[in-house]
Amino acid sequence: MAADSHAYAAAFCIVWTCALYFALKPFYLRRPRIWLSPAILVPTLTIGLLLTTDIPYGDYVADTHWLVWMLGPATVAFAVPIYEHRAIVRRHWLSLSLGVVVGMLVAVVSARVLAGLFHFSPTVSSSLMARSISTPFAMAVVEQTGGSTELVSLFTVITGLVGMIAGDVVLGLMHLSPVANGASLGASAHGFGTVRARQRGSEEGVVASLTMVLAGVLMVVVGPQFTHAVLAVFPY
């Protein structure tokens, strides 16, 4: 009976998450307001569900972990529009590459400095240092740096949402080129920024996709070593 009950709960969690997302998405497409985004409403309503039904968070994560796994293929799929607009990449490869490197340096160092000022634990600090790339990349990094996959997922979502909201305001004041706008949104707000960049224009969307993927790959390749070096320089 216990096994049957767990199976029903697992099926319910999966159906709830998928059905809620597809039910809310049309409302967001008709009225693209940040508070109507499924990225906000689905987690909020799911938290309410878990509290009212007493489903443990660990069970929910275990039953829906394959949804997180699908973020990897979804991120790789951004390669399609990049390939279709590869001429843009060839024209701006140097500035984009430098921007990705500088963005990674600033994100990791600033996270470590702020974590030290607020006396965060090593686990929280390591999770914060990997938050400025898309979730699948960030989860791969924290597995090598001693962070928490649950925390880095939360920090990544918060970073993306804040970056997307603030990005429109800041970029509207700076009047940059579409390439610069796209690179800024992709580097600072990863998946959320890429979606917003695609809404602003195809060129911005392509550059944001490229920046997000490059930042993620770079962080996976050199991020763990760089993170340890930053920890050594800023031990607190």
Summary of the structure (lengths in Angstrom):
residues: 236
radius of gyration: 18.8
end to end distance: 51.6
largest distance: 62.6
contacts: 763
relative contact order: 0.11
helix: 86%
strand: 0%
